[in-house]
């Protein structure tokens, strides 16, 4: 699995995932909050399956030396 999520997006996904999971316990207890697990997992892994299928990458490309 090649990383296809950039640093800023990874941080945003992790934060959003944690917030969504926390809402399950302290806010309205709806199943939508469990989608935070998907955001958290993709943020921690740095790889998003839909991005891979569509050929999208938010990683910065490094010039070859």
mmCIF file of the N, C-alpha and C atoms, coordinates in Angstrom:
data_MODEL
# 
_entry.id   MODEL 
# 
loop_
_atom_site.group_PDB 
_atom_site.id 
_atom_site.type_symbol 
_atom_site.label_atom_id 
_atom_site.label_alt_id 
_atom_site.label_comp_id 
_atom_site.label_asym_id 
_atom_site.label_entity_id 
_atom_site.label_seq_id 
_atom_site.pdbx_PDB_ins_code 
_atom_site.Cartn_x 
_atom_site.Cartn_y 
_atom_site.Cartn_z 
_atom_site.occupancy 
_atom_site.B_iso_or_equiv 
_atom_site.pdbx_formal_charge 
_atom_site.auth_seq_id 
_atom_site.auth_comp_id 
_atom_site.auth_asym_id 
_atom_site.auth_atom_id 
_atom_site.pdbx_PDB_model_num 
ATOM 1   N N  . UNK A 1 1  ? 0.835   -1.174 0.000  1.00 0.00 ? 1  UNK A N  1 
ATOM 2   C CA . UNK A 1 1  ? 0.000   0.000  0.000  1.00 0.00 ? 1  UNK A CA 1 
ATOM 3   C C  . UNK A 1 1  ? 0.884   1.243  0.000  1.00 0.00 ? 1  UNK A C  1 
ATOM 4   N N  . UNK A 1 2  ? 0.814   1.989  -1.039 1.00 0.00 ? 2  UNK A N  1 
ATOM 5   C CA . UNK A 1 2  ? 1.568   3.227  -1.147 1.00 0.00 ? 2  UNK A CA 1 
ATOM 6   C C  . UNK A 1 2  ? 0.724   4.351  -0.533 1.00 0.00 ? 2  UNK A C  1 
ATOM 7   N N  . UNK A 1 3  ? 1.343   5.207  0.252  1.00 0.00 ? 3  UNK A N  1 
ATOM 8   C CA . UNK A 1 3  ? 0.594   6.300  0.869  1.00 0.00 ? 3  UNK A CA 1 
ATOM 9   C C  . UNK A 1 3  ? -0.001  7.197  -0.198 1.00 0.00 ? 3  UNK A C  1 
ATOM 10  N N  . UNK A 1 4  ? -1.272  7.583  0.007  1.00 0.00 ? 4  UNK A N  1 
ATOM 11  C CA . UNK A 1 4  ? -1.914  8.504  -0.917 1.00 0.00 ? 4  UNK A CA 1 
ATOM 12  C C  . UNK A 1 4  ? -2.624  9.643  -0.185 1.00 0.00 ? 4  UNK A C  1 
ATOM 13  N N  . UNK A 1 5  ? -2.330  9.796  1.101  1.00 0.00 ? 5  UNK A N  1 
ATOM 14  C CA . UNK A 1 5  ? -2.913  10.877 1.895  1.00 0.00 ? 5  UNK A CA 1 
ATOM 15  C C  . UNK A 1 5  ? -1.775  11.716 2.454  1.00 0.00 ? 5  UNK A C  1 
ATOM 16  N N  . UNK A 1 6  ? -1.817  13.015 2.187  1.00 0.00 ? 6  UNK A N  1 
ATOM 17  C CA . UNK A 1 6  ? -0.779  13.926 2.662  1.00 0.00 ? 6  UNK A CA 1 
ATOM 18  C C  . UNK A 1 6  ? -0.855  14.189 4.154  1.00 0.00 ? 6  UNK A C  1 
ATOM 19  N N  . UNK A 1 7  ? 0.174   14.829 4.700  1.00 0.00 ? 7  UNK A N  1 
ATOM 20  C CA . UNK A 1 7  ? 0.283   15.059 6.144  1.00 0.00 ? 7  UNK A CA 1 
ATOM 21  C C  . UNK A 1 7  ? -0.872  15.864 6.723  1.00 0.00 ? 7  UNK A C  1 
ATOM 22  N N  . UNK A 1 8  ? -1.216  16.949 6.077  1.00 0.00 ? 8  UNK A N  1 
ATOM 23  C CA . UNK A 1 8  ? -2.278  17.804 6.603  1.00 0.00 ? 8  UNK A CA 1 
ATOM 24  C C  . UNK A 1 8  ? -3.605  17.054 6.599  1.00 0.00 ? 8  UNK A C  1 
ATOM 25  N N  . UNK A 1 9  ? -3.884  16.352 5.520  1.00 0.00 ? 9  UNK A N  1 
ATOM 26  C CA . UNK A 1 9  ? -5.132  15.598 5.443  1.00 0.00 ? 9  UNK A CA 1 
ATOM 27  C C  . UNK A 1 9  ? -5.157  14.471 6.471  1.00 0.00 ? 9  UNK A C  1 
ATOM 28  N N  . UNK A 1 10 ? -4.011  13.862 6.718  1.00 0.00 ? 10 UNK A N  1 
ATOM 29  C CA . UNK A 1 10 ? -3.945  12.796 7.736  1.00 0.00 ? 10 UNK A CA 1 
ATOM 30  C C  . UNK A 1 10 ? -4.327  13.339 9.100  1.00 0.00 ? 10 UNK A C  1 
ATOM 31  N N  . UNK A 1 11 ? -3.762  14.486 9.458  1.00 0.00 ? 11 UNK A N  1 
ATOM 32  C CA . UNK A 1 11 ? -4.070  15.093 10.762 1.00 0.00 ? 11 UNK A CA 1 
ATOM 33  C C  . UNK A 1 11 ? -5.557  15.436 10.839 1.00 0.00 ? 11 UNK A C  1 
ATOM 34  N N  . UNK A 1 12 ? -6.097  16.013 9.758  1.00 0.00 ? 12 UNK A N  1 
ATOM 35  C CA . UNK A 1 12 ? -7.513  16.372 9.748  1.00 0.00 ? 12 UNK A CA 1 
ATOM 36  C C  . UNK A 1 12 ? -8.407  15.135 9.871  1.00 0.00 ? 12 UNK A C  1 
ATOM 37  N N  . UNK A 1 13 ? -8.046  14.055 9.200  1.00 0.00 ? 13 UNK A N  1 
ATOM 38  C CA . UNK A 1 13 ? -8.837  12.825 9.285  1.00 0.00 ? 13 UNK A CA 1 
ATOM 39  C C  . UNK A 1 13 ? -8.793  12.241 10.698 1.00 0.00 ? 13 UNK A C  1 
ATOM 40  N N  . UNK A 1 14 ? -7.627  12.263 11.315 1.00 0.00 ? 14 UNK A N  1 
ATOM 41  C CA . UNK A 1 14 ? -7.497  11.720 12.670 1.00 0.00 ? 14 UNK A CA 1 
ATOM 42  C C  . UNK A 1 14 ? -8.325  12.542 13.650 1.00 0.00 ? 14 UNK A C  1 
ATOM 43  N N  . UNK A 1 15 ? -8.224  13.857 13.571 1.00 0.00 ? 15 UNK A N  1 
ATOM 44  C CA . UNK A 1 15 ? -8.983  14.732 14.476 1.00 0.00 ? 15 UNK A CA 1 
ATOM 45  C C  . UNK A 1 15 ? -10.487 14.564 14.246 1.00 0.00 ? 15 UNK A C  1 
ATOM 46  N N  . UNK A 1 16 ? -10.914 14.578 12.984 1.00 0.00 ? 16 UNK A N  1 
ATOM 47  C CA . UNK A 1 16 ? -12.337 14.418 12.680 1.00 0.00 ? 16 UNK A CA 1 
ATOM 48  C C  . UNK A 1 16 ? -12.836 13.055 13.134 1.00 0.00 ? 16 UNK A C  1 
ATOM 49  N N  . UNK A 1 17 ? -12.015 12.029 12.963 1.00 0.00 ? 17 UNK A N  1 
ATOM 50  C CA . UNK A 1 17 ? -12.393 10.688 13.399 1.00 0.00 ? 17 UNK A CA 1 
ATOM 51  C C  . UNK A 1 17 ? -12.568 10.610 14.903 1.00 0.00 ? 17 UNK A C  1 
ATOM 52  N N  . UNK A 1 18 ? -11.642 11.199 15.629 1.00 0.00 ? 18 UNK A N  1 
ATOM 53  C CA . UNK A 1 18 ? -11.742 11.196 17.089 1.00 0.00 ? 18 UNK A CA 1 
ATOM 54  C C  . UNK A 1 18 ? -12.962 11.977 17.567 1.00 0.00 ? 18 UNK A C  1 
ATOM 55  N N  . UNK A 1 19 ? -13.252 13.081 16.921 1.00 0.00 ? 19 UNK A N  1 
ATOM 56  C CA . UNK A 1 19 ? -14.435 13.874 17.290 1.00 0.00 ? 19 UNK A CA 1 
ATOM 57  C C  . UNK A 1 19 ? -15.708 13.078 17.022 1.00 0.00 ? 19 UNK A C  1 
ATOM 58  N N  . UNK A 1 20 ? -15.791 12.438 15.858 1.00 0.00 ? 20 UNK A N  1 
ATOM 59  C CA . UNK A 1 20 ? -16.981 11.658 15.511 1.00 0.00 ? 20 UNK A CA 1 
ATOM 60  C C  . UNK A 1 20 ? -17.170 10.495 16.480 1.00 0.00 ? 20 UNK A C  1 
ATOM 61  N N  . UNK A 1 21 ? -16.080 9.824  16.860 1.00 0.00 ? 21 UNK A N  1 
ATOM 62  C CA . UNK A 1 21 ? -16.182 8.720  17.817 1.00 0.00 ? 21 UNK A CA 1 
ATOM 63  C C  . UNK A 1 21 ? -16.612 9.240  19.183 1.00 0.00 ? 21 UNK A C  1 
ATOM 64  N N  . UNK A 1 22 ? -16.064 10.379 19.600 1.00 0.00 ? 22 UNK A N  1 
ATOM 65  C CA . UNK A 1 22 ? -16.434 10.958 20.892 1.00 0.00 ? 22 UNK A CA 1 
ATOM 66  C C  . UNK A 1 22 ? -17.914 11.327 20.931 1.00 0.00 ? 22 UNK A C  1 
ATOM 67  N N  . UNK A 1 23 ? -18.459 11.763 19.801 1.00 0.00 ? 23 UNK A N  1 
ATOM 68  C CA . UNK A 1 23 ? -19.874 12.126 19.755 1.00 0.00 ? 23 UNK A CA 1 
ATOM 69  C C  . UNK A 1 23 ? -20.781 10.939 20.056 1.00 0.00 ? 23 UNK A C  1 
ATOM 70  N N  . UNK A 1 24 ? -20.328 9.742  19.759 1.00 0.00 ? 24 UNK A N  1 
ATOM 71  C CA . UNK A 1 24 ? -21.123 8.549  20.059 1.00 0.00 ? 24 UNK A CA 1 
ATOM 72  C C  . UNK A 1 24 ? -21.330 8.424  21.568 1.00 0.00 ? 24 UNK A C  1 
ATOM 73  N N  . UNK A 1 25 ? -20.322 8.814  22.341 1.00 0.00 ? 25 UNK A N  1 
ATOM 74  C CA . UNK A 1 25 ? -20.386 8.637  23.780 1.00 0.00 ? 25 UNK A CA 1 
ATOM 75  C C  . UNK A 1 25 ? -20.933 9.839  24.530 1.00 0.00 ? 25 UNK A C  1 
ATOM 76  N N  . UNK A 1 26 ? -20.706 11.056 24.049 1.00 0.00 ? 26 UNK A N  1 
ATOM 77  C CA . UNK A 1 26 ? -21.119 12.242 24.802 1.00 0.00 ? 26 UNK A CA 1 
ATOM 78  C C  . UNK A 1 26 ? -22.235 13.032 24.137 1.00 0.00 ? 26 UNK A C  1 
ATOM 79  N N  . UNK A 1 27 ? -22.463 12.804 22.873 1.00 0.00 ? 27 UNK A N  1 
ATOM 80  C CA . UNK A 1 27 ? -23.482 13.569 22.153 1.00 0.00 ? 27 UNK A CA 1 
ATOM 81  C C  . UNK A 1 27 ? -24.639 12.676 21.760 1.00 0.00 ? 27 UNK A C  1 
ATOM 82  N N  . UNK A 1 28 ? -25.239 13.003 20.648 1.00 0.00 ? 28 UNK A N  1 
ATOM 83  C CA . UNK A 1 28 ? -26.341 12.162 20.176 1.00 0.00 ? 28 UNK A CA 1 
ATOM 84  C C  . UNK A 1 28 ? -25.808 10.787 19.762 1.00 0.00 ? 28 UNK A C  1 
ATOM 85  N N  . UNK A 1 29 ? -26.336 9.768  20.380 1.00 0.00 ? 29 UNK A N  1 
ATOM 86  C CA . UNK A 1 29 ? -25.840 8.409  20.127 1.00 0.00 ? 29 UNK A CA 1 
ATOM 87  C C  . UNK A 1 29 ? -26.428 7.863  18.830 1.00 0.00 ? 29 UNK A C  1 
ATOM 88  N N  . UNK A 1 30 ? -25.827 8.265  17.717 1.00 0.00 ? 30 UNK A N  1 
ATOM 89  C CA . UNK A 1 30 ? -26.277 7.779  16.419 1.00 0.00 ? 30 UNK A CA 1 
ATOM 90  C C  . UNK A 1 30 ? -25.178 6.919  15.805 1.00 0.00 ? 30 UNK A C  1 
ATOM 91  N N  . UNK A 1 31 ? -25.553 5.982  14.940 1.00 0.00 ? 31 UNK A N  1 
ATOM 92  C CA . UNK A 1 31 ? -24.535 5.139  14.314 1.00 0.00 ? 31 UNK A CA 1 
ATOM 93  C C  . UNK A 1 31 ? -23.599 5.900  13.384 1.00 0.00 ? 31 UNK A C  1 
ATOM 94  N N  . UNK A 1 32 ? -23.955 7.090  12.970 1.00 0.00 ? 32 UNK A N  1 
ATOM 95  C CA . UNK A 1 32 ? -23.095 7.879  12.084 1.00 0.00 ? 32 UNK A CA 1 
ATOM 96  C C  . UNK A 1 32 ? -21.765 8.201  12.740 1.00 0.00 ? 32 UNK A C  1 
ATOM 97  N N  . UNK A 1 33 ? -21.742 8.284  14.036 1.00 0.00 ? 33 UNK A N  1 
ATOM 98  C CA . UNK A 1 33 ? -20.496 8.567  14.732 1.00 0.00 ? 33 UNK A CA 1 
ATOM 99  C C  . UNK A 1 33 ? -19.453 7.493  14.533 1.00 0.00 ? 33 UNK A C  1 
ATOM 100 N N  . UNK A 1 34 ? -19.884 6.265  14.263 1.00 0.00 ? 34 UNK A N  1 
ATOM 101 C CA . UNK A 1 34 ? -18.939 5.176  14.072 1.00 0.00 ? 34 UNK A CA 1 
ATOM 102 C C  . UNK A 1 34 ? -18.194 5.296  12.752 1.00 0.00 ? 34 UNK A C  1 
ATOM 103 N N  . UNK A 1 35 ? -18.648 6.163  11.870 1.00 0.00 ? 35 UNK A N  1 
ATOM 104 C CA . UNK A 1 35 ? -17.878 6.423  10.647 1.00 0.00 ? 35 UNK A CA 1 
ATOM 105 C C  . UNK A 1 35 ? -16.531 7.066  10.982 1.00 0.00 ? 35 UNK A C  1 
ATOM 106 N N  . UNK A 1 36 ? -16.455 7.598  12.184 1.00 0.00 ? 36 UNK A N  1 
ATOM 107 C CA . UNK A 1 36 ? -15.188 8.144  12.648 1.00 0.00 ? 36 UNK A CA 1 
ATOM 108 C C  . UNK A 1 36 ? -14.087 7.101  12.675 1.00 0.00 ? 36 UNK A C  1 
ATOM 109 N N  . UNK A 1 37 ? -14.464 5.831  12.840 1.00 0.00 ? 37 UNK A N  1 
ATOM 110 C CA . UNK A 1 37 ? -13.466 4.758  12.806 1.00 0.00 ? 37 UNK A CA 1 
ATOM 111 C C  . UNK A 1 37 ? -12.798 4.674  11.442 1.00 0.00 ? 37 UNK A C  1 
ATOM 112 N N  . UNK A 1 38 ? -13.568 4.897  10.389 1.00 0.00 ? 38 UNK A N  1 
ATOM 113 C CA . UNK A 1 38 ? -13.010 4.865  9.036  1.00 0.00 ? 38 UNK A CA 1 
ATOM 114 C C  . UNK A 1 38 ? -12.031 6.017  8.858  1.00 0.00 ? 38 UNK A C  1 
ATOM 115 N N  . UNK A 1 39 ? -12.439 7.216  9.289  1.00 0.00 ? 39 UNK A N  1 
ATOM 116 C CA . UNK A 1 39 ? -11.547 8.374  9.189  1.00 0.00 ? 39 UNK A CA 1 
ATOM 117 C C  . UNK A 1 39 ? -10.272 8.162  9.999  1.00 0.00 ? 39 UNK A C  1 
ATOM 118 N N  . UNK A 1 40 ? -10.436 7.632  11.194 1.00 0.00 ? 40 UNK A N  1 
ATOM 119 C CA . UNK A 1 40 ? -9.279  7.395  12.054 1.00 0.00 ? 40 UNK A CA 1 
ATOM 120 C C  . UNK A 1 40 ? -8.344  6.355  11.437 1.00 0.00 ? 40 UNK A C  1 
ATOM 121 N N  . UNK A 1 41 ? -8.900  5.268  10.932 1.00 0.00 ? 41 UNK A N  1 
ATOM 122 C CA . UNK A 1 41 ? -8.070  4.210  10.345 1.00 0.00 ? 41 UNK A CA 1 
ATOM 123 C C  . UNK A 1 41 ? -7.320  4.698  9.102  1.00 0.00 ? 41 UNK A C  1 
ATOM 124 N N  . UNK A 1 42 ? -8.016  5.417  8.216  1.00 0.00 ? 42 UNK A N  1 
ATOM 125 C CA . UNK A 1 42 ? -7.340  5.900  7.008  1.00 0.00 ? 42 UNK A CA 1 
ATOM 126 C C  . UNK A 1 42 ? -6.314  6.972  7.353  1.00 0.00 ? 42 UNK A C  1 
ATOM 127 N N  . UNK A 1 43 ? -6.595  7.780  8.358  1.00 0.00 ? 43 UNK A N  1 
ATOM 128 C CA . UNK A 1 43 ? -5.628  8.795  8.776  1.00 0.00 ? 43 UNK A CA 1 
ATOM 129 C C  . UNK A 1 43 ? -4.375  8.183  9.364  1.00 0.00 ? 43 UNK A C  1 
ATOM 130 N N  . UNK A 1 44 ? -4.547  7.160  10.186 1.00 0.00 ? 44 UNK A N  1 
ATOM 131 C CA . UNK A 1 44 ? -3.391  6.507  10.792 1.00 0.00 ? 44 UNK A CA 1 
ATOM 132 C C  . UNK A 1 44 ? -2.585  5.713  9.765  1.00 0.00 ? 44 UNK A C  1 
ATOM 133 N N  . UNK A 1 45 ? -3.277  5.081  8.824  1.00 0.00 ? 45 UNK A N  1 
ATOM 134 C CA . UNK A 1 45 ? -2.590  4.277  7.811  1.00 0.00 ? 45 UNK A CA 1 
ATOM 135 C C  . UNK A 1 45 ? -1.968  5.139  6.717  1.00 0.00 ? 45 UNK A C  1 
ATOM 136 N N  . UNK A 1 46 ? -2.568  6.302  6.453  1.00 0.00 ? 46 UNK A N  1 
ATOM 137 C CA . UNK A 1 46 ? -2.052  7.157  5.377  1.00 0.00 ? 46 UNK A CA 1 
ATOM 138 C C  . UNK A 1 46 ? -2.462  6.676  4.001  1.00 0.00 ? 46 UNK A C  1 
ATOM 139 N N  . UNK A 1 47 ? -3.427  5.771  3.956  1.00 0.00 ? 47 UNK A N  1 
ATOM 140 C CA . UNK A 1 47 ? -3.878  5.197  2.691  1.00 0.00 ? 47 UNK A CA 1 
ATOM 141 C C  . UNK A 1 47 ? -5.392  5.136  2.670  1.00 0.00 ? 47 UNK A C  1 
ATOM 142 N N  . UNK A 1 48 ? -5.977  5.588  1.576  1.00 0.00 ? 48 UNK A N  1 
ATOM 143 C CA . UNK A 1 48 ? -7.426  5.615  1.413  1.00 0.00 ? 48 UNK A CA 1 
ATOM 144 C C  . UNK A 1 48 ? -7.800  4.770  0.188  1.00 0.00 ? 48 UNK A C  1 
ATOM 145 N N  . UNK A 1 49 ? -8.564  3.689  0.372  1.00 0.00 ? 49 UNK A N  1 
ATOM 146 C CA . UNK A 1 49 ? -8.931  2.828  -0.753 1.00 0.00 ? 49 UNK A CA 1 
ATOM 147 C C  . UNK A 1 49 ? -9.637  3.546  -1.906 1.00 0.00 ? 49 UNK A C  1 
ATOM 148 N N  . UNK A 1 50 ? -10.626 4.432  -1.651 1.00 0.00 ? 50 UNK A N  1 
ATOM 149 C CA . UNK A 1 50 ? -11.249 5.126  -2.780 1.00 0.00 ? 50 UNK A CA 1 
ATOM 150 C C  . UNK A 1 50 ? -10.256 6.002  -3.553 1.00 0.00 ? 50 UNK A C  1 
ATOM 151 N N  . UNK A 1 51 ? -9.318  6.623  -2.840 1.00 0.00 ? 51 UNK A N  1 
ATOM 152 C CA . UNK A 1 51 ? -8.296  7.422  -3.512 1.00 0.00 ? 51 UNK A CA 1 
ATOM 153 C C  . UNK A 1 51 ? -7.477  6.529  -4.441 1.00 0.00 ? 51 UNK A C  1 
ATOM 154 N N  . UNK A 1 52 ? -7.119  5.331  -3.961 1.00 0.00 ? 52 UNK A N  1 
ATOM 155 C CA . UNK A 1 52 ? -6.316  4.411  -4.763 1.00 0.00 ? 52 UNK A CA 1 
ATOM 156 C C  . UNK A 1 52 ? -7.072  3.992  -6.023 1.00 0.00 ? 52 UNK A C  1 
ATOM 157 N N  . UNK A 1 53 ? -8.367  3.713  -5.884 1.00 0.00 ? 53 UNK A N  1 
ATOM 158 C CA . UNK A 1 53 ? -9.169  3.312  -7.039 1.00 0.00 ? 53 UNK A CA 1 
ATOM 159 C C  . UNK A 1 53 ? -9.293  4.423  -8.074 1.00 0.00 ? 53 UNK A C  1 
ATOM 160 N N  . UNK A 1 54 ? -9.381  5.662  -7.588 1.00 0.00 ? 54 UNK A N  1 
ATOM 161 C CA . UNK A 1 54 ? -9.561  6.805  -8.485 1.00 0.00 ? 54 UNK A CA 1 
ATOM 162 C C  . UNK A 1 54 ? -8.241  7.444  -8.917 1.00 0.00 ? 54 UNK A C  1 
ATOM 163 N N  . UNK A 1 55 ? -7.132  6.968  -8.388 1.00 0.00 ? 55 UNK A N  1 
ATOM 164 C CA . UNK A 1 55 ? -5.829  7.513  -8.767 1.00 0.00 ? 55 UNK A CA 1 
ATOM 165 C C  . UNK A 1 55 ? -5.544  8.871  -8.161 1.00 0.00 ? 55 UNK A C  1 
ATOM 166 N N  . UNK A 1 56 ? -6.141  9.154  -7.014 1.00 0.00 ? 56 UNK A N  1 
ATOM 167 C CA . UNK A 1 56 ? -5.965  10.444 -6.337 1.00 0.00 ? 56 UNK A CA 1 
ATOM 168 C C  . UNK A 1 56 ? -4.869  10.312 -5.284 1.00 0.00 ? 56 UNK A C  1 
ATOM 169 N N  . UNK A 1 57 ? -4.065  11.339 -5.142 1.00 0.00 ? 57 UNK A N  1 
ATOM 170 C CA . UNK A 1 57 ? -3.054  11.386 -4.097 1.00 0.00 ? 57 UNK A CA 1 
ATOM 171 C C  . UNK A 1 57 ? -2.886  12.829 -3.648 1.00 0.00 ? 57 UNK A C  1 
ATOM 172 N N  . UNK A 1 58 ? -2.913  13.036 -2.328 1.00 0.00 ? 58 UNK A N  1 
ATOM 173 C CA . UNK A 1 58 ? -2.693  14.380 -1.784 1.00 0.00 ? 58 UNK A CA 1 
ATOM 174 C C  . UNK A 1 58 ? -1.287  14.500 -1.183 1.00 0.00 ? 58 UNK A C  1 
ATOM 175 N N  . UNK A 1 59 ? -0.464  13.472 -1.397 1.00 0.00 ? 59 UNK A N  1 
ATOM 176 C CA . UNK A 1 59 ? 0.933   13.520 -0.931 1.00 0.00 ? 59 UNK A CA 1 
ATOM 177 C C  . UNK A 1 59 ? 1.725   14.463 -1.829 1.00 0.00 ? 59 UNK A C  1 
ATOM 178 N N  . UNK A 1 60 ? 2.682   15.123 -1.226 1.00 0.00 ? 60 UNK A N  1 
ATOM 179 C CA . UNK A 1 60 ? 3.579   15.959 -2.017 1.00 0.00 ? 60 UNK A CA 1 
ATOM 180 C C  . UNK A 1 60 ? 4.515   15.061 -2.788 1.00 0.00 ? 60 UNK A C  1 
ATOM 181 N N  . UNK A 1 61 ? 4.731   15.390 -4.027 1.00 0.00 ? 61 UNK A N  1 
ATOM 182 C CA . UNK A 1 61 ? 5.666   14.596 -4.825 1.00 0.00 ? 61 UNK A CA 1 
ATOM 183 C C  . UNK A 1 61 ? 7.069   15.145 -4.624 1.00 0.00 ? 61 UNK A C  1 
ATOM 184 N N  . UNK A 1 62 ? 8.004   14.254 -4.428 1.00 0.00 ? 62 UNK A N  1 
ATOM 185 C CA . UNK A 1 62 ? 9.388   14.653 -4.228 1.00 0.00 ? 62 UNK A CA 1 
ATOM 186 C C  . UNK A 1 62 ? 10.125  14.536 -5.534 1.00 0.00 ? 62 UNK A C  1 
ATOM 187 N N  . UNK A 1 63 ? 10.903  15.551 -5.884 1.00 0.00 ? 63 UNK A N  1 
ATOM 188 C CA . UNK A 1 63 ? 11.690  15.451 -7.123 1.00 0.00 ? 63 UNK A CA 1 
ATOM 189 C C  . UNK A 1 63 ? 12.767  14.378 -6.970 1.00 0.00 ? 63 UNK A C  1 
ATOM 190 N N  . UNK A 1 64 ? 13.026  13.656 -8.041 1.00 0.00 ? 64 UNK A N  1 
ATOM 191 C CA . UNK A 1 64 ? 14.052  12.619 -8.004 1.00 0.00 ? 64 UNK A CA 1 
ATOM 192 C C  . UNK A 1 64 ? 15.433  13.259 -8.026 1.00 0.00 ? 64 UNK A C  1 
ATOM 193 N N  . UNK A 1 65 ? 16.324  12.719 -7.216 1.00 0.00 ? 65 UNK A N  1 
ATOM 194 C CA . UNK A 1 65 ? 17.675  13.283 -7.128 1.00 0.00 ? 65 UNK A CA 1 
ATOM 195 C C  . UNK A 1 65 ? 18.565  12.805 -8.234 1.00 0.00 ? 65 UNK A C  1 
# 
